[in-house]
Amino acid sequence: LGILRLGSIVNFVSNAVMTGFVAGASLLIILGQEHHLTGYSPVGANQWQKTIDWLQNVGQWDMTTVAVAVSVIVFMVILKRIRPLEKFAAIIVLLVATIVVKLFQIPVELVASIATIPNSLPPFMLPDFSLVPQLALGSLSVALVALAQGAGISTAVPNPDGSKASASRDFVGEGLGNLAGSFFQSMGTGGSLSRTGISVGAGANGRLGGVFAGLWLGLIVLLFGSYAELVPLAVIGGMLTVIGVELIMARVPSARLIFRTGEWGPIAAMAITFLTALFIPLQYTIFLGAALSLMLYVVASAKKFNLQEAVRLDDGGWEMRAAPKTLTPGQATVIVVQGLDFFAEVPTLDDQMPPTRGAKGAVAVLVLRDMHRISSTAIRWLERYAKNLKAEGGLLILADVNAEVMATLTKSGAVEVLGAENIIPATKRILEAEEQAWDAAQAWLRQASGAAQ
C-alpha cells in the first residue's frame, strides 16, 4: 500500500474523527489498566461493560495493588513537573517502584505472572510459506487495521519539527518491519499510541527515537531479560494511566475548536467515534470514523453549491447579486455557478435556476469558472435547459469553461447540443471570458431583434 502511494487515503479522515478516535483510544489505554491498578479482573463483552463490572466490585479490589498504583501515578506526575527530571520520569518511576516492591516484598502481581522473559533474542527461523494462501486474507485485514491505527497516531503526535508526516512512508516502514519480524517469529505489529506517548514523554523527537528504543530493548533483554519479570504490573498500569491522561488532554484544544465551530456534523462524528471505541474494537472504530468522514464530505460538497447573478454596470464593472427568480425576455442574464463538481448538487441547481418558461428571446449566460470537472448528471441538465430555453426562442451560453470540462463536454457530445460557438473557454485574464460571453449575448440579441423586425 505504501509503494502504491495509498497513504493519501488518510486525508479523507477528518480532524473531528481523528480527535474522537485518539481520545477514545487513549481512554481505552486507561480503562485497560483496571486489572493492573486494582488486582481485580473485570468481565464483560466490551470495555464499557468491563468498567461497570469493575466499579461494581470495589470490594474485591486488592488495596495493596491500589496503593502501589496510586503511588506510582502521584510519583510520576510530580517528576513530570520537575523540568530537569521530566524526560526521565518514566524510567525513574519504573526502577524506583520495582526496587521498593522487591526490597519490602510487597505482595503484588509481577510481570512474571503473565510472561517468562529469557535472556536471549528470538532465534532466526524461516516462515512457513505454504501457509500464505490460508493467511493472505487475514493478514490483509491485520495490515489495514495496523495502518489505520498508525495513521491515527501520526495525527495525534505530529512531527516535532513541524514537517508533514508521510502516511505512505509510514506504510512502507510498517511493512518492512513486519517482513523482517516474520523471520524472528514476530507477531503482526503496527503503531502503538501508548508506546508513542512514552517515547515522546521520554524526550524522543525524531525517527531515531524508535530505532534506539529497539536497540536498547534488545540489549536489555540479552543482559537483564529475567529481571524484567520483577516489574510490578501495578507500576506499568500506573504509568500507562498517566500517559493515557496526557494523550487525552492533548486533544482537548482540538475538541474545543470543533465545538466552537458550531457545526453539528463534525461534533456528532467526533462524539460517535469516541463513544464507539468503548463498545467495538478499535480497528472497526477507525473504519467507522472514515465512513463518517466520507459522509460529512459528501454532505459538505452538496452544500457548497451557490448561485449568484452578475449584473453589468454602466461603468463596465460587475456587481454580484442574489440569484434571479426569472429570466428577463429579450435580455441577457449572467449567472455565476459555484460548487457544481458533485452530481448531488444538480437538483439544487435545477431548483434555483430561473425557469425557462415565458423567457421569450432571453439569453442565460452560465459562468462556470469554479467548475473543475463535470458529471454526466450536470451535462444532461445543461442539455435539457438549453433545449427548453431554445424552445422559448432563447439561448444558453457557457462562460469561463476550463480545459478539463471542455474535453468532457466534447467527448460526451454535449458540444453538439449546446453549440461550440456558445461555449466560451477560460483564459488567463480575469473576467475576460465573461466579457466575451456578454458581448456574444448582446450580439445574438441584436441579431434576433433585427430578424424579428
C-alpha positions as CSV (number, residue, x, y, z in Angstrom):
1,L,0.0,0.0,0.0
2,G,2.9,2.4,0.8
3,I,4.6,1.6,-2.5
4,L,1.4,2.4,-4.3
5,R,1.3,5.7,-2.6
6,L,-2.1,4.9,-1.0
7,G,-1.2,6.8,2.2
8,S,-3.3,9.7,0.9
9,I,-6.4,7.8,1.8
10,V,-6.0,9.0,5.4
11,N,-6.7,12.6,4.1
12,F,-10.3,11.5,3.9
13,V,-10.4,11.1,7.7
14,S,-11.4,14.4,9.2
15,N,-9.9,16.1,12.2
16,A,-13.1,15.6,14.2
17,V,-13.0,11.8,13.6
18,M,-9.3,11.6,14.4
19,T,-9.9,13.7,17.6
20,G,-12.6,11.3,18.7
21,F,-10.6,8.2,17.8
22,V,-7.4,9.3,19.6
23,A,-9.4,10.4,22.7
24,G,-11.3,7.1,22.6
25,A,-8.1,5.0,22.2
26,S,-6.4,7.0,25.0
27,L,-9.3,6.3,27.3
28,L,-9.1,2.6,26.4
29,I,-5.4,2.7,27.4
30,I,-6.6,3.9,30.9
31,L,-9.5,1.6,31.2
32,G,-7.3,-1.3,30.0
33,Q,-5.3,-0.9,33.2
34,E,-8.2,-1.7,35.5
35,H,-6.8,-5.1,36.5
36,H,-3.2,-3.8,36.9
37,L,-4.4,-0.9,39.0
38,T,-6.6,-2.8,41.4
39,G,-5.8,-6.5,41.1
40,Y,-9.4,-7.3,40.0
41,S,-10.1,-8.6,36.5
42,P,-13.5,-7.3,35.3
43,V,-15.6,-9.3,32.9
44,G,-17.8,-8.1,30.1
45,A,-18.4,-8.2,26.3
46,N,-16.8,-4.8,25.8
47,Q,-14.7,-2.3,27.7
48,W,-17.8,-0.4,28.9
49,Q,-19.3,-3.5,30.5
50,K,-16.0,-4.4,32.0
51,T,-15.7,-0.9,33.5
52,I,-19.2,-1.2,35.0
53,D,-18.3,-4.6,36.5
54,W,-15.0,-3.2,37.8
55,L,-16.8,-0.3,39.6
56,Q,-19.5,-2.6,41.0
57,N,-16.9,-4.9,42.6
58,V,-14.8,-2.3,44.5
59,G,-14.8,-4.7,47.5
60,Q,-12.8,-7.2,45.5
61,W,-10.0,-4.7,44.8
62,D,-6.6,-5.5,46.2
63,M,-5.8,-2.4,48.3
64,T,-2.1,-3.2,48.3
65,T,-2.1,-3.1,44.5
66,V,-4.2,0.1,44.5
67,A,-1.7,1.7,46.9
68,V,1.2,0.9,44.7
69,A,-0.6,2.1,41.5
70,V,-1.7,5.4,43.1
71,S,1.8,6.0,44.5
72,V,3.3,5.4,41.0
73,I,0.8,7.8,39.4
74,V,1.5,10.5,42.0
75,F,5.3,10.0,41.8
76,M,5.3,10.2,38.0
77,V,3.1,13.3,37.9
78,I,5.5,15.0,40.4
79,L,8.6,14.1,38.4
80,K,7.0,15.4,35.2
81,R,6.6,18.8,36.8
82,I,10.3,18.9,37.6
83,R,11.8,20.2,34.4
84,P,15.3,18.5,34.7
85,L,13.7,15.1,35.5
86,E,10.7,15.4,33.1
87,K,12.2,13.3,30.3
88,F,13.5,10.6,32.8
89,A,10.2,10.3,34.8
90,A,9.2,7.0,33.2
91,I,12.5,5.2,33.8
92,I,12.9,6.6,37.3
93,V,9.4,5.6,38.3
94,L,9.9,2.1,36.8
95,L,13.2,1.5,38.6
96,V,12.4,3.0,41.9
97,A,9.0,1.3,42.2
98,T,10.3,-2.1,41.2
99,I,13.2,-1.8,43.7
100,V,10.9,-0.7,46.5
101,V,8.4,-3.6,45.8
102,K,11.3,-6.1,45.7
103,L,13.0,-4.8,48.9
104,F,9.9,-4.7,51.0
105,Q,8.4,-7.8,49.5
106,I,5.1,-6.1,48.8
107,P,2.6,-8.7,47.6
108,V,1.5,-7.5,44.2
109,E,1.4,-9.2,40.8
110,L,4.6,-9.1,38.7
111,V,5.3,-9.4,35.0
112,A,6.5,-12.9,35.8
113,S,2.8,-13.9,36.5
114,I,1.9,-13.3,32.8
115,A,5.2,-13.9,30.9
116,T,8.6,-15.5,31.1
117,I,11.3,-13.4,29.6
118,P,14.6,-15.2,28.7
119,N,18.0,-13.6,28.4
120,S,18.1,-14.1,24.7
121,L,16.6,-12.8,21.4
122,P,14.2,-14.8,19.3
123,P,16.1,-17.2,17.0
124,F,16.1,-16.8,13.2
125,M,13.5,-19.0,11.6
126,L,12.2,-19.1,8.0
127,P,8.4,-18.6,7.7
128,D,6.3,-21.4,6.5
129,F,5.5,-20.1,3.1
130,S,3.0,-22.9,2.5
131,L,0.6,-21.1,4.8
132,V,0.5,-17.9,2.6
133,P,-2.8,-18.9,0.8
134,Q,-4.5,-19.5,4.1
135,L,-3.3,-16.4,5.8
136,A,-3.4,-13.9,2.9
137,L,-6.9,-12.5,3.6
138,G,-6.5,-12.4,7.3
139,S,-3.1,-10.8,7.1
140,L,-4.6,-8.1,4.8
141,S,-7.2,-7.3,7.4
142,V,-4.5,-7.1,10.1
143,A,-2.4,-4.8,7.8
144,L,-5.3,-2.5,7.2
145,V,-6.0,-2.2,11.0
146,A,-2.3,-1.5,11.7
147,L,-2.2,1.1,9.0
148,A,-5.4,2.8,10.2
149,Q,-4.2,3.0,13.8
150,G,-0.7,4.2,12.7
151,A,-2.4,7.0,10.7
152,G,-4.3,8.0,13.9
153,I,-1.1,8.1,15.9
154,S,0.7,10.3,13.3
155,T,-2.2,12.7,13.6
156,A,-2.2,12.6,17.4
157,V,1.5,13.1,17.7
158,P,2.8,15.3,14.8
159,N,6.4,15.6,14.0
160,P,8.2,17.9,16.5
161,D,9.9,19.9,13.7
162,G,6.6,20.7,12.2
163,S,7.2,18.7,9.0
164,K,4.3,16.8,7.5
165,A,4.1,13.1,8.2
166,S,4.0,10.9,5.1
167,A,1.4,8.2,5.6
168,S,2.8,6.3,2.6
169,R,6.3,6.2,4.1
170,D,4.7,5.1,7.4
171,F,3.0,2.2,5.5
172,V,6.3,1.2,3.9
173,G,8.1,1.3,7.2
174,E,5.5,-0.8,8.9
175,G,5.5,-3.3,6.0
176,L,9.3,-3.7,6.1
177,G,9.3,-4.0,9.9
178,N,6.7,-6.8,9.7
179,L,8.6,-8.5,6.9
180,A,11.8,-8.5,8.9
181,G,10.0,-9.6,12.1
182,S,8.5,-12.6,10.3
183,F,11.9,-14.2,10.2
184,F,12.1,-13.9,14.1
185,Q,8.7,-15.3,15.0
186,S,7.3,-11.8,15.4
187,M,3.5,-11.1,15.6
188,G,2.0,-8.6,13.2
189,T,2.7,-5.1,14.6
190,G,1.6,-1.6,13.9
191,G,1.7,1.8,15.6
192,S,1.2,2.0,19.3
193,L,-0.4,5.0,20.9
194,S,0.8,4.1,24.4
195,R,4.4,3.4,23.3
196,T,4.5,6.6,21.3
197,G,3.3,8.5,24.3
198,I,6.0,7.0,26.5
199,S,8.7,7.8,23.8
200,V,7.6,11.4,23.5
201,G,7.4,11.8,27.2
202,A,11.0,10.5,27.4
203,G,12.1,13.2,25.0
204,A,12.1,11.4,21.6
205,N,11.9,14.0,18.9
206,G,12.7,12.0,15.7
207,R,12.7,8.7,13.9
208,L,15.9,7.6,15.6
209,G,14.0,7.5,18.9
210,G,12.2,4.3,17.9
211,V,15.4,2.8,16.5
212,F,17.4,3.4,19.7
213,A,14.4,2.2,21.7
214,G,14.5,-1.1,19.8
215,L,18.3,-1.4,20.2
216,W,18.1,-0.7,24.0
217,L,15.3,-3.2,24.3
218,G,17.3,-5.9,22.6
219,L,20.4,-5.1,24.8
220,I,18.3,-5.1,28.0
221,V,16.6,-8.5,27.0
222,L,20.0,-10.0,26.4
223,L,21.6,-8.8,29.7
224,F,18.7,-8.3,32.1
225,G,15.7,-10.1,30.5
226,S,14.9,-12.2,33.5
227,Y,14.9,-9.1,35.7
228,A,12.1,-7.6,33.7
229,E,9.9,-10.3,35.3
230,L,10.3,-8.4,38.6
231,V,8.4,-5.3,37.4
232,P,5.1,-5.0,39.2
233,L,2.0,-4.8,36.9
234,A,0.7,-2.0,39.1
235,V,3.7,0.1,38.1
236,I,3.0,-0.5,34.4
237,G,-0.7,0.2,34.9
238,G,0.0,3.5,36.8
239,M,2.5,4.7,34.2
240,L,0.1,3.9,31.3
241,T,-2.7,5.7,33.1
242,V,-0.6,8.9,33.3
243,I,0.3,8.5,29.6
244,G,-3.4,8.0,28.7
245,V,-4.5,11.1,30.5
246,E,-1.8,13.2,28.8
247,L,-2.9,12.0,25.4
248,I,-6.5,12.9,26.2
249,M,-5.5,16.3,27.5
250,A,-3.5,16.9,24.3
251,R,-6.7,16.5,22.3
252,V,-8.7,19.0,24.4
253,P,-7.7,22.0,22.2
254,S,-8.9,20.2,19.0
255,A,-12.2,19.1,20.7
256,R,-12.7,22.7,21.9
257,L,-12.1,24.0,18.4
258,I,-14.6,21.5,16.9
259,F,-17.3,22.6,19.4
260,R,-16.6,26.3,18.7
261,T,-17.3,25.8,15.0
262,G,-20.9,25.0,16.0
263,E,-21.3,22.5,13.1
264,W,-23.3,19.5,14.2
265,G,-21.8,17.2,11.7
266,P,-18.2,17.2,12.9
267,I,-19.3,17.3,16.5
268,A,-21.5,14.2,16.0
269,A,-18.7,12.4,14.2
270,M,-16.3,13.1,17.0
271,A,-18.7,12.0,19.7
272,I,-19.7,8.8,17.8
273,T,-16.1,7.8,17.1
274,F,-15.2,8.5,20.7
275,L,-18.1,6.5,22.2
276,T,-17.9,3.6,19.8
277,A,-14.3,3.0,20.9
278,L,-15.8,1.8,24.2
279,F,-18.1,-0.8,22.6
280,I,-16.4,-2.1,19.5
281,P,-12.7,-3.0,18.6
282,L,-10.5,-0.1,17.7
283,Q,-10.0,-1.4,14.1
284,Y,-13.7,-1.1,13.5
285,T,-13.8,2.3,15.2
286,I,-11.4,3.8,12.8
287,F,-13.2,2.4,9.8
288,L,-16.5,3.7,11.1
289,G,-14.8,7.1,11.6
290,A,-13.5,7.0,8.0
291,A,-17.1,6.3,6.8
292,L,-18.4,9.2,8.9
293,S,-15.7,11.5,7.4
294,L,-16.8,10.5,3.8
295,M,-20.4,11.1,4.7
296,L,-19.5,14.6,6.0
297,Y,-17.5,15.2,2.9
298,V,-20.4,14.3,0.7
299,V,-22.8,16.4,2.7
300,A,-20.4,19.4,2.7
301,S,-19.9,19.0,-1.1
302,A,-23.6,19.1,-1.7
303,K,-24.0,22.2,0.4
304,K,-21.2,24.3,-1.1
305,F,-23.3,25.0,-4.2
306,N,-24.1,28.7,-4.7
307,L,-25.8,30.7,-7.4
308,Q,-25.5,34.4,-8.0
309,E,-26.3,37.0,-10.6
310,A,-23.5,39.1,-12.1
311,V,-25.1,42.4,-13.2
312,R,-23.2,44.6,-15.7
313,L,-23.0,48.2,-14.5
314,D,-22.9,51.3,-16.6
315,D,-19.2,51.9,-16.0
316,G,-18.4,48.4,-17.4
317,G,-17.9,46.8,-14.0
318,W,-19.8,43.9,-12.5
319,E,-21.9,43.6,-9.3
320,M,-22.8,40.4,-7.6
321,R,-26.5,40.0,-6.5
322,A,-28.8,37.2,-5.4
323,A,-29.8,34.7,-8.0
324,P,-32.6,35.9,-10.2
325,K,-36.0,34.4,-9.9
326,T,-36.8,34.8,-13.6
327,L,-35.1,35.5,-17.0
328,T,-36.0,38.8,-18.5
329,P,-37.4,38.3,-22.0
330,G,-35.2,39.8,-24.7
331,Q,-32.3,40.4,-22.3
332,A,-29.1,38.7,-21.2
333,T,-28.8,37.4,-17.6
334,V,-25.4,36.4,-16.3
335,I,-25.5,33.7,-13.6
336,V,-22.4,32.6,-11.7
337,V,-22.4,28.9,-10.7
338,Q,-20.2,27.9,-7.8
339,G,-19.7,24.3,-6.5
340,L,-21.2,22.2,-9.2
341,D,-18.5,19.5,-9.2
342,F,-20.7,16.9,-7.4
343,F,-23.6,15.3,-9.1
344,A,-25.8,15.6,-6.0
345,E,-25.7,19.4,-6.4
346,V,-27.6,19.3,-9.8
347,P,-31.1,19.0,-8.2
348,T,-30.3,22.1,-6.2
349,L,-29.1,23.9,-9.4
350,D,-32.4,22.9,-11.1
351,D,-34.4,24.3,-8.2
352,Q,-32.5,27.6,-8.0
353,M,-32.1,28.4,-11.7
354,P,-34.8,30.7,-13.2
355,P,-37.3,28.8,-15.2
356,T,-37.2,28.9,-19.0
357,R,-41.0,29.1,-19.5
358,G,-42.0,32.6,-20.5
359,A,-38.5,33.7,-21.1
360,K,-39.1,34.7,-24.7
361,G,-35.8,35.6,-26.5
362,A,-33.8,35.6,-23.3
363,V,-30.1,34.7,-23.1
364,A,-28.8,32.9,-20.0
365,V,-25.0,33.1,-19.5
366,L,-23.7,30.5,-17.0
367,V,-20.3,31.3,-15.7
368,L,-18.6,28.0,-14.7
369,R,-15.2,29.4,-13.6
370,D,-15.3,27.3,-10.3
371,M,-16.2,24.0,-12.0
372,H,-13.1,21.8,-12.3
373,R,-14.9,18.7,-13.6
374,I,-18.4,18.0,-14.7
375,S,-20.6,14.9,-14.1
376,S,-22.9,13.2,-16.6
377,T,-25.8,14.4,-14.4
378,A,-24.8,18.0,-14.9
379,I,-24.3,17.5,-18.6
380,R,-27.8,16.1,-19.1
381,W,-29.2,19.0,-17.1
382,L,-27.3,21.6,-19.3
383,E,-28.6,19.9,-22.5
384,R,-32.2,19.9,-21.2
385,Y,-32.0,23.6,-20.0
386,A,-30.5,24.7,-23.4
387,K,-33.3,22.9,-25.3
388,N,-36.0,24.3,-23.1
389,L,-34.6,27.8,-23.5
390,K,-34.3,27.4,-27.3
391,A,-37.9,26.4,-27.4
392,E,-38.7,29.8,-26.0
393,G,-36.6,31.5,-28.6
394,G,-33.7,32.0,-26.2
395,L,-30.1,30.9,-25.9
396,L,-27.8,29.3,-23.3
397,I,-24.1,30.4,-23.2
398,L,-21.5,28.8,-21.0
399,A,-18.6,31.0,-20.0
400,D,-15.2,30.5,-18.4
401,V,-15.1,26.8,-19.1
402,N,-11.8,25.2,-18.2
403,A,-10.0,22.7,-20.5
404,E,-11.0,19.6,-18.5
405,V,-14.7,20.4,-18.5
406,M,-14.5,21.4,-22.2
407,A,-12.9,18.0,-23.0
408,T,-15.7,16.2,-21.2
409,L,-18.3,18.2,-23.0
410,T,-16.7,17.3,-26.3
411,K,-16.4,13.6,-25.6
412,S,-19.9,13.4,-24.3
413,G,-21.4,15.0,-27.4
414,A,-22.8,17.9,-25.4
415,V,-20.9,20.4,-27.5
416,E,-23.1,19.4,-30.5
417,V,-26.2,20.1,-28.5
418,L,-25.1,23.3,-26.9
419,G,-23.2,24.6,-29.9
420,A,-19.4,25.1,-29.9
421,E,-19.9,28.9,-30.5
422,N,-21.9,29.1,-27.3
423,I,-19.1,27.8,-25.1
424,I,-16.5,30.4,-24.1
425,P,-13.3,28.8,-22.8
426,A,-11.5,30.1,-19.8
427,T,-8.5,32.4,-20.3
428,K,-5.6,33.5,-18.0
429,R,-7.1,37.0,-17.8
430,I,-9.6,37.7,-15.1
431,L,-13.2,38.2,-16.4
432,E,-12.0,38.0,-20.0
433,A,-14.3,35.0,-20.7
434,E,-17.2,36.7,-19.0
435,E,-16.7,39.8,-21.2
436,Q,-16.6,37.7,-24.3
437,A,-19.8,35.9,-23.3
438,W,-21.5,39.2,-22.6
439,D,-20.5,40.5,-26.0
440,A,-21.7,37.3,-27.7
441,A,-25.0,37.5,-25.8
442,Q,-25.5,41.2,-26.9
443,A,-24.6,40.3,-30.5
444,W,-27.1,37.4,-30.5
445,L,-29.9,39.7,-29.0
446,R,-29.2,42.3,-31.7
447,Q,-29.4,39.7,-34.4
448,A,-32.5,38.2,-33.0
449,S,-34.1,41.7,-32.7
450,G,-33.2,42.5,-36.3
451,A,-34.6,39.2,-37.6
452,A,-37.9,39.8,-35.7
453,Q,-38.2,43.2,-37.4
